[in-house]
Amino acid sequence: MPLDFPLIGARTAIWLAAQLHLFLAAFVLGAPIFIVVSEWLGLRTKDRRYERLAKETMKVVAIAYSLTAIFGVLFAFVLMGPYQPVANYLFKALYPVWMWYGVFILLETICMYLYWYTWEPLNRSLAGKWTHIGIGVLLNVLGTIVMLLMNAVTGFMNTPPKAIETAGLWTMVNNAAWWPLNLHRFLGNITFGGFVVALFAAFMFLTSKKEEDRAFYDWMGYIGNLIGVGALITMPLAGYILSKELFIYDAQLATFMMADKLSGYFVMQGLLVVLLFLGANFYMWLSMQRIEGAARFAPHMKAIFAVLLAGGVVWVVPQNFFPDLLAKPPAGVSEHALILPERFAFLGLMVAKALAVTAIIIMTFVTYLLYRRARATGRILWGGIDPMSQYVLIFIPAVAVYLMGLMGAIRSLTRMDYHIYGAVKDVTPYWYTATLGHSSIMVAIATVVFFLLVAFVFWVGFVIGKTDE
């Protein structure tokens, strides 16, 4: 009898441990990229806000790093218990990958603490400052290598070589999904890091008493949101590239994902992405209120949001409402009642979805262009933004975290009843594809727990650890 996890079951245990580890890892891998860029900008422009942004964000990363490791260990424990056969298979097939993963995790950890604890000592001279920035660049290189190694394992589980028995190590690492997954996760980490920085800035803005602090965190929230949205715009293209590679590898995978049991997930994904873009655009329009003379741009807002909503509706409309390709309509319900009317059938086609996505992205660009035009003609009163904007900056990361979890579920469930597609069958009691309802609840739990962990990190770093400097 296979091992199981007490009370909640093995699938729930490994789902939560893996998802929380990935949430935290996305932040600690994505945030250092623009931390180093911010530190360099501070040195180049002499604007001390960039230095403060970099240092405060790095403090959050340093605390969150330990939590990332803890949930990684929890994930490994569950994997080596109820899922011991697949763990053994992965360690045997990809042992050098795991070995180098351990080496680079150790190097990344040393570099991360070196970067954080040498901030003040190396900041006393120009040569020291450049040395510190160099350590930060090395930290990002090591973090990227760690991501590449883990993506090799993840990609191998989804798209192992067809001749897996005779495949060499490089063939297993350089699988069909590896490079598309690298691109998708790299951009996703930057998006995730930017939005969590915006979340941190919103938390600090709402709890700050000093006007100068509110002005800084208003600016910091703007920068974090700008980075998050900028990377988010590239995500649909990266997703299409990954889906295309899955289709080329095995058309059954793409059919199962896009037109069968996982098709409902993409309707939910479309809704969440639309909410992200609506939130980002709403924040930018609220941001214009702190720019002198920007009121004249307000009439454009209604037209832009009309296009965003129309594009969102087209994006989320499915071609039919069957749960899978073999499903029959419920008793008493006509099959035609679950399919779009003929004159609206084009709304379910990919061409219409692509046009809708393009329209949404273009309107987001228009919003940012109008914001830049407003900035060029008026003075920004940092800290004078409507407090509602900070709740929008909390809403956007919440949706982003939930979306990331849902996309992870899609990638994992694409393997159907395999641990390693076509090679290792899932013979546990949880071999079946989870329903959208079940997955939505699991991702919601993981999102809430992640936000509680982030709140704990903020509390430890900026409430308990607060000084009177």
Secondary structure by P-SEA (a helix, b strand, c coil): cccccccccaaaaaaaaaaaaaaaaaaaacccaaaaaaaaaaaaaccaaaaaaaaaaaaaaaaaaaaaaaaaaaaaaaaaacaaaaaaaaaaacaaaaaaaaaaaaaaaaaaaaaaaacccccccaaaaaaaaaaaaaaaaaaaaaaaaaaaaaaaacccccccccccaaaaaacccaaaaaaaaaaaaaaaaaaaaaaaaaaaaaacccaaaaaaaaaaaaaaaaaaaaaaaaaaaaaaaaaaaaaaacaaaaaacccccaaaaaaaaaaaaaaaaaaaaaaaaaaacccccccccccaaaaaaaaaaaaaaaaacccccccccccccccccccccccccccccccccaaaaaaaaaaaaaaaaaaaaaaaaaaaccccccccccaaaaaaaaaaaaaaaaaaaaaaaaaaaccccccccccccccccccccccaaaaaaaaaaaaaaaaaaaaaaaaaccccccccc
